[in-house]
Structures are given as C-alpha cells and as structure tokens.
C-alpha cells in the first residue's frame, strides 16, 4: 500500500470521528448539570433549619414528556399526574450531605424574559409510614416541585415545595407552584457547578 492510498483509507475515518466528536460536544453542552444551594426551611409549624442541597440533572425532559404531564393534570387531575410522573425515566437526583437522596422524574429549563433561566423539576415525593397511616392533609400533595431562577452566570435562588398545590402556567407552558412566594423551603446561593 502506497502512502497516498493509506491516507485515502484513513482520512474518511478521521473525518467521521471528528464529526461525531463535534456532535457529542454539542449534546454535552445541553447535558447533565449540577446545582448546589443552601436550603433554608421556614416551615411553621414544622421543623426549621438549614442544609446544603445538591441537585443533579442527568437528563433534560423533552417537550413530549412535558405535554404528557400537562395533559394528565388538565384532564384527570393530580392522581393521573402522579401516575404519569412515576412512569417517566429518571432525570437526576436531589440529596443533602450524608443522605442517599431520591430520584427526580422531570426536569425542564426555559429562558426567562429578563435574562437567565428558569428550571422546573418535578418528582413524586417520599411518603413516610407515619404520613401514610395518619393521612394528614399533606398526603393530598404527593409531589416535590423545585423551581430555580438563575441569572446568566448560573447563580440565583429557588424554592422547594414538598407539600403544596401545583398548577399549570399557561403563559410559560409549564408546571409551577401555585404561590411561589409562600413555599416552605427557600434555596439561597444557588449555583451551577
């Protein structure tokens, strides 16, 4: 084999490899993201305190999953939403130090009009034995909803709702807290890492 024919044989493979690397680089830019925040619980009555929270999004939910959830909520209410949510693949996890954490089912990022981005994460929340047996009002809200507002540098604030009503925001076409300002757990110093 002559040097020129060797180059002709190898060159297409090099070009294909370069194209694949570029494609994977683009996907990676929209891939997994990790956020760290200080969580401050202001729940009254209930426990108060602070903790560091890690939120890792390993997969962003496509629009089709969002449409599926919104349709379930609009047509059949929270029970169908919960069932549909549990059918979705894992989108990441949330945890505090020394804790195993739990899976997230839906994660969606949208740009904000004033710049930056809003991240909405929804999952089924863990329900303990006491809550399952005694069935307090919180049993009617089996969702955890996390909403982050980040600036262009990836810093911001957020809220975690463990037991509150969630609604459909028609303007943004997403699921949000019914009353964002009254969520019991505030996330401060949120930063993308």
Secondary structure, 3 states (H helix, E strand, C coil): CCHHHHHHHHHHHHHHHHHHHHHHHHHHHCCCEEEEEEEEECCCCCCCEEEEEEEEECCCCCHHHHHHHHHHHHHHCHHHHHHHHHHCCCCEEEEECCCCCEEECEEEEEECCCCCEEEEEEEECCCCHHHHHHCCHHHHCCEEEEEEEECCCCEEEEEEECCCCEEEECCCCEEEECCHHHCCEEEEEEEEC
